[in-house]
Each structure stands twice: as structure tokens, then as C-alpha cells.
Amino acid sequence: MLRRGVIVWLLIGAAFVGLEAAGLTEGLTLPVPLIVALVLARALEHAEWARRHPRLVAAGVGAVCAALALVAGELGLQAADLSPRELTAVLLAAAGLAVLLSPAPVRAALLRPLGLDPGSPVHAVTAVAFALVLGSSVVLFVQLQGEPSVSIPFYLSDSVVSIVSDVALALAGVGAFLTRGAAATLARLDLRPLRLRHLGWALGIAVLFHVGVTVMEWTEGVVLPDLHALEDRFDYEFIGIPPLVGAALVSLAAGVGEEILFRGALQPRLGVVLTAALFASLHVQYQLPGILMIFGVGLGLGLLKQRTSTTFTAVVHVIYDLGAFLTDLYGG
């Protein structure tokens, strides 16, 4: 199963690269380095020979993490139009962290505070990716501070790329096709069927989230009016699709994809707080108060996930995002 799974994931990665090279998608190659790193790390972790050569595995994990930092960093950060010095600094920091993860004592010191297993190659890759995402988000946040208001073009294919990327990362992270079959993967991601009454509860909770964020936004507007005016500098311009359809597609892709990735795959490893912090760090289009609001929403979804399921939080997330879009579109 492990060998077949590695081949399947390499083919998936090649398909992602091929689709983008053919000009059919944009952004689908960004998760490929991390997917490959997670797949190779799990293969190292579960191969029989790896159990007999733990030091060789540690060295291999360090090499995989370094490649991940360099390749993913180059692919992801160039899009931010960073200066060569900024890009080099971030890449060197990420690569340095990857190398430091190889020695067992240092790896233990870095992974244990995150609640990760120092002996797991998969967890080592997770730690490097965590640091890389946080670092690149900080750099991008600083870079965006001087940017004027702009509308971001959104195409129908963007929602497909978003959900496919998030779900693929989640599946690779939990070992789908490698060490887990379909049923075990669904169980690990905590994806369970919902009853009709659950949809009513999800609607009610999404409304409560929306009210809470509205109150926080109003408070920000009163206390920090200058920052509040910058929160909505970047909005979507839907190309070739009606705004209502575009709003539904963005909400569906973000709600389903992000919940499967963050609450389903990452939260059992990183816990509620760190997962919410990583989730918030990806929303660099907002100012610090807005990012803190997203962090609060992430905490709420994380606590909700502990008491329900990933499916339930995905429904809440979709309804919440759709409500926010409808408020912007029709609420003035």
C-alpha cells in the first residue's frame, strides 16, 4: 500500500504541475513541494528499513525539509514581489530551520513545544511548513502595508484550485493512500454525515459568529478608525460570473477546504491555539485587528470542532463566509 501510495501522490503532483504548465490553472503548483515532502516523510517513517536506521532517517528528513523550504519558499514568495534581499533572507531562515531539525536534541526542542513528535518525519515536515508559512506571512503582511486599494480578479477556476489544493494537502498530511484507506482517512479528518437538525444549529452558530465579528469591527471603527479604513482595501472582482455565484463559490471553497486542512488535518497535531494562529496568519490582506478577529474565529471553530466534527465546522464556515459576502454586496 505504501509503495502504491507514493506513486499515486507523485502522479497527482505531476498532474498539478502539468495543468498549470498547460495554462489551465494558476496556483495549483504551490502545494506540490509540501505534498511531496509529506509523502516522502511518511514513506521514511513507515518503511521497515527506516526503523533500523533512525539516524539515516533523520538526515533524510532534514534534506526533505530543506528542499521543501527552498522550493516552496521560491514558488510562494516570488508572487509577493519581494526584493531579492527580502526573498533571500526568508529562504535562508527557512532553510536554516530545516537543517536544524535534523539533529535529534534540537529537533526535540523545536517540535515538542508544538505538541509534535520529534521522532516523526511527518511531524518534522509539519514543523518546518508551520515556520515557513508564518515567516512568509509576516513578510507579505509588511509588504502589503504600502499597497493601495485594489480589486483582485476572481475566476471560476480559482475556487477549484483553492479547494483542491487544501484537500490534497490535508489528505497527504494524514497519509491517505499511504498508510490509511478511505474509511480511516475520513475518520482521521473527522468527516461525518450530518442530520438536518445539524444544519439549523450550524446556521445559528454562524449567525452568532457574524454578530460577534460585526461588534468587533464596529469597535475597531470607533477606537482605530484609520486602521479600520484599511481593512477592506482588497476585494474580489468576479470575472465571468455573477457576484452572488462568485460569493457562493469563494465561501464554499474556503469553508470546505480550509476546515478539512486546518481543523481536520492540523488541529489534532497542533492543537486549537496554534492551528488558529496559522489560520489567521494566512489572512494578511487585513490589518492586525482584522487578523486578530480571524484568530478569534479560528479559536471558535477549533473549540466547536472538538465538540462536533470537521463536517459541522465546514458548514458553519461556509455559512459565515457567505453571510459576510452578502453583507458586503447588499448591506452597504
N, C-alpha and C positions, 0 to 999 in steps of 0.2 A: 504493500500500500504506500509506503514512504517513497519508494523509487518512482512509482507511477505518479504520485502526487507532485514530486519535484518536476517531472516532465510536464504535467498539466499546467503548473504555475509558470514555468518558463515559456510555454506556448501562449499563455494568457498575456504575459509581459510582452512577448514578441508581437502579439496581435495589437496590443495597445500602441506600441511604437509604430507598427505598420499603418494603423488607422490614422495616426497623426502625420506620418510621413506622406501619406496619400492626400493629405489636406482635408480629410473627412471630419476630423475633430481638432480641438485645441485644448491642451492642458491634460490630456489623458496619459502622457508620458511622465508627469510629475510624480505619481506614486510608485512608478516601476522600480526605482532603486531601493525604496524601502520594502516593497513586496519581495524583491529578490533577496534582500538581506534577511528578512524574517524567514523566508523559506529555507535558505541555506543554514541559518542558525538553528532552525528546528531539525533539519536533517543532521546537523552535527550533534545536537542534543540527544537524538534518539537512535543514531547509528550505533551498532554493537561495538565497533572498533573504537568509537569515541569514548565509551565508558572505560576502556583500558588505557587510554592516552589523554587524561584530562588536561595536561599542560599543552599538548598539541591543539586540543580543542580551544583552550584559552587564547592561544596565538591566532588560531583561525578566526575566532570571534573578533579579536582586535583588528585583523585585516579586513573582515567584512564590515565592521563598524566604520573603519577609516574610509573604505570605499563608499559606504553609504553617505558619510558626512561630505566627502568631496563631490560626489556625483549629484546627490540630491541638493546640496547647497548650491552648486553651479546652476542646476536646472531651475531651482526655485527662486534664487535671489537675483539672478540676472534680470528677471521680469520687473524687479523693483527699480531698475535704472540706477543702481548703486554705483558710486565711483569705484575705480579699481582698488583703491586703498581700503575702502569700507568692505568690499567684497572679499579681499584677501584677508582682512582681519577676522571676519566672521568665519571663513573657511578654515583658517589656521586654528581658531579657537575650537571649532567643532572637531577638526581632525586631532587636535591635541587631546581633547576629552576622549575621543575614541581610542587613542593609543594608551591613555592612562587606564582605560577599563581592562586592559589585558592582564596586568599583574593581579593575582588573587587578593592581596590585602587592600590594594587601592580600589579594586572592583567592589569588594565588600563594603568599604567605607562609603562609596558613592551610591551603591544600589540599595543597601539596607534602609537608609532614611526614606527612600521612595517606596518602601514596602515590597521591593523586588528581591528575587533570589539571586545572590551573587554567583551561584553555580550554574545558572541557566543562561545559555547563549541567547535564547529568545528575549529574556529579560534584559540582558546587556544591550541588545539592539534597541529595545524599547527605551532604555535609559538614554542612549545616545540620540535617538529620534526626539525624545522629550526635550533634551537640552538644545538640540538644533532648532526645533520649532520655536521654543521660547526665545532663543537668541535672534533668530531671523525675524521674529515678530517685533521684537524691541527695535531692531534696526529699521524695519519697514515703517513702524509707527513714527519714529523720529523723522524718517524721510518724507512721510506724508504731511508733516505739520505745515510745511510751506506751500502745499498744493492748493490751488483754487478749487472752487466747486465745479463738479463735472458729472455728467451723466454717463454711466457705464453701459455700453451696448450689451444686451442680453438676447441670445438666440435660443431657439428651441433645443438645439444640441447641447447647450450649456447645462441644462438641468440633467440631461442624460449622463454627461461626463461627470458631473458632481456626484450623483448617487452611485454610479458605477465605481468611481474612484474610492469613495468612502466604504462601500460594501466590500470591495476587493481587498482593501487594507484590513478591514475587520476580519474577513474570512482567512486571509493569510496569517494574521496575528494569532488567531486561535487554532491554527493547524488544520483547517478544512482541507480535505483530500489528502492530507499528510498523515496525521495521527487521529483524526476524528472523521467519522462518516457524517451523513446528513443529519441524522437524529441527534447525535452527540454535539454537532456544531450548533444546531438550533437550541439545544439545552444550555450549552455554554454561553451563547449570546442571550439567553433568556427570552427567546421569541416564542410567545404562547398565544393561542387563539383568544379573542375577546368576545364577550357576550354583548348583546345590545345595550344592556344597562351600563356596561363599562363606558360606552361612548358618551352617555349622558354625564357620567362622572368626569370623564376627560374634558368635555365641554365646560363644565362648571369650574374645574381647576384651571383650565386655560383662561377663562374669564377672570378668575382671581389673580393669576399671574399678570394679565393685561392691566388690571386695575392697579396692582402694586407698582408695575413699571411706570404707568401713567402718573401716579403720585410722585414717584422718584424723579421723573422727567420734569414735572411741574416745579418741584422743589429745586432742581438744578437750574431751571429757568429763572427762579426768583433769586437764588443765592449766587449763582455763577452764570449770569446772562451771556457773557462773552463766549464762554466755553459751550454753553447750550446752543448758541447760534451756529456753531461749527459741527454739531453732531450729525446733521443731515446734508453734509457737503456732497456726498457721493450717493446718488440714487440710480435706479435702473432705467434704461431706455429700452423698452421691449421692441425688438426688430422682427417684423413679420408676424407678430401675434398680438391679439388684443391685450390690453393691460390686465384685465381680470384673469385671463388664461395664464399670462406670464406670472402673475402673483401666485396663482394656484400651483404652477409648476415649481417656482422657487421654493414655496412653502413645503411642498411635498418632497422635493429633493433634499432640502436642508433637514426637515423633520425626520424623515426616514433614515437617510444616510448618516447624519450626524449622531442620531441616537444609537444606531447599530454600532457605529465606530466608538463613540465616547462612552455611553452608558452600558452598551452591550459588551464590547471587547476590552476597553481600557479600564473602566471603573473597578471591576473585580481585581485588577492588578494594582492600580494606583490609588484607589480609594476615592471617596466623594470629593474631597477638597482639591487634590492635585488634578483630578480629571476636570473639575470645574475651572481651575486655573488655566489648564491647557486649552480648554474650550473657549474661554474668554480671550486668551491671547491671540486667537485667530481672527478676532473681530477688531483689527487695527484701524478700520475705517472710522471708528468712533474716537472721541476724546476719553481721557481717563475716567471721568464719571460714567460715561456710557459703557466703558469696558467693565467697570465695577458692577454696573447693573446687569450686564451679561453674566458676570461671575455669580451674582446672586441668583439669576435664573438657572444657571448651571447647578448651583448648590440645591435649589429646589427640585430640579429634575433628578438629581442624584439621589436625594432623600426619597423622592417619590419612587424611583426605580427599586430601592431597597425594599419597599413595601408592596410593589406591584410587579411589573415586568417591563422589559425593554419595549415590547409592543405598545403597552399603555403609555409610556413616556413619549414614544414616537407620535402617537395620536395627539397627545397634549401639545407637543412641539409643533406639529403641523397646524393645528387649530390656532395656537397662539400666533405663529408667524402669519397665517392668513388674516387673522384679525388685525394685526399690526399693518399689513399691506392695505387692507380695506380702509382702515382709519386714515392712512396717508392719502389713498386715492380719492376717497369720497367724504372724508371727515374734515378736510381743510387743514 
